[in-house]
Structure formats: structure tokens, C-alpha cells
């Protein structure tokens, strides 16, 4: 379970399940060394993958979304009225989900 600490064993894997994964969102599975797995949804729906663990440390998952078109315009209009200096500038992808890490020792 997320947030747990377990003993690392050679060949360990983590199973990542994303419910209601939307087309265009990107799943990142990370550890202390960087990205273990990356996948951008081709269609909406549930998604599941098993990812091998590299070693002791942690593993966590997150999903991100890049907004384009009307959604990007809407965000910039809202920013214009709330934080004017941030409106219509390049923005990083938006984090749509983030889980606690699983620790391997």
C-alpha cells in the first residue's frame, strides 16, 4: 500500500492503477533516481501497469495534464483577473493526481 515501508527484494515490482485516466494525461512513475515509467493515455478509461523497482528507496506515481485550446485560454483569463502577472505566460503541466510513495529498504 502507498505510504508503507517494505523490504526490497530483487525482481520487486509495483502495480500502478489509474482510475478514470483521461486521454492526453501522462502517468509518471518515479523513484529517487528519476522516471521509471512514463505513459500518455491514448483514450480515456482505467489503466494498469506493473513497473520493476530499481532498488532500495521509494517509488511513487503521479499524473499530469497539459491544457491546450479553450481550456488553456480559460485558465489564462482566470489568471488575468486573479494573478495578472502570470496570465498568458508558459505554464508547466498541471498535476492531476499524486500518490504517497512506497518505501523499499
C-alpha positions in Angstrom: 0.0 0.0 0.0 1.1 3.6 -0.5 2.9 5.0 2.5 4.2 1.6 3.5 7.8 0.5 4.0 8.7 -3.0 2.8 11.9 -4.9 2.4 13.4 -4.7 -1.1 13.9 -8.0 -2.9 15.5 -8.5 -6.4 12.7 -8.6 -9.0 10.3 -6.5 -7.0 7.5 -4.8 -9.0 4.9 -2.2 -8.2 1.4 -2.3 -9.7 0.0 1.1 -10.6 -3.7 1.5 -11.3 -5.2 4.8 -12.6 -8.9 5.1 -12.4 -10.7 7.4 -14.9 -7.4 8.2 -16.8 -8.2 10.8 -19.4 -7.0 11.0 -22.9 -3.9 13.2 -23.0 -2.9 12.8 -19.4 0.5 11.4 -18.7 1.4 8.9 -15.9 4.8 9.2 -14.4 6.2 6.5 -12.0 9.3 7.9 -10.2 11.9 6.8 -7.8 14.8 8.5 -6.2 16.8 8.3 -9.4 14.1 9.8 -11.7 11.4 8.5 -14.0 10.9 4.7 -14.0 7.9 4.7 -16.4 6.0 7.2 -18.5 2.8 6.8 -20.5 0.4 9.2 -22.1 -3.2 8.0 -22.4 -4.4 7.4 -25.9 -8.0 7.1 -24.7 -10.0 7.7 -21.6 -10.6 4.8 -19.1 -8.9 2.8 -16.4 -5.2 1.9 -16.8 -3.0 -0.6 -15.1 0.8 -1.3 -15.4 3.4 -3.3 -13.5 6.8 -1.5 -13.1 10.0 -3.1 -11.9 11.7 -1.5 -8.9 15.4 -0.5 -9.4 16.5 -0.9 -5.8 16.1 0.4 -2.3 14.5 3.8 -1.9 11.0 4.9 -2.9 8.5 4.6 -5.8 5.6 7.0 -6.3 3.1 7.8 -9.1 1.6 11.0 -10.5 -0.5 12.1 -13.4 -0.1 15.4 -15.3 -2.2 17.2 -17.9 -1.2 19.8 -20.5 -4.0 22.1 -21.3 -4.5 23.4 -24.8 -7.1 25.3 -26.8 -10.2 26.5 -24.9 -9.1 25.2 -21.5 -5.7 26.9 -21.7 -7.5 30.2 -22.8 -9.9 29.9 -19.9 -7.1 29.3 -17.4 -5.3 32.4 -18.7 -8.4 34.5 -18.5 -9.0 33.5 -14.9 -5.3 34.2 -14.1 -5.6 37.6 -15.7 -8.2 38.5 -13.1 -6.5 36.7 -10.1 -2.7 36.9 -10.7 -2.3 39.2 -13.7 1.5 38.8 -14.0 1.1 35.0 -14.5 -1.6 35.3 -17.3 -0.7 34.3 -20.9 2.8 33.0 -19.9 4.1 29.5 -20.4 3.0 27.2 -17.6 4.2 23.8 -16.6 1.9 20.8 -16.8 -0.8 20.6 -14.2 -0.6 17.8 -11.6 -3.9 16.0 -11.7 -3.1 13.2 -9.2 -0.2 12.3 -6.8 0.1 9.4 -4.5 2.2 8.8 -1.4 5.4 6.8 -2.0 6.1 3.2 -1.2 9.4 2.8 0.5 11.8 -0.1 -0.1 14.6 -0.8 2.5 
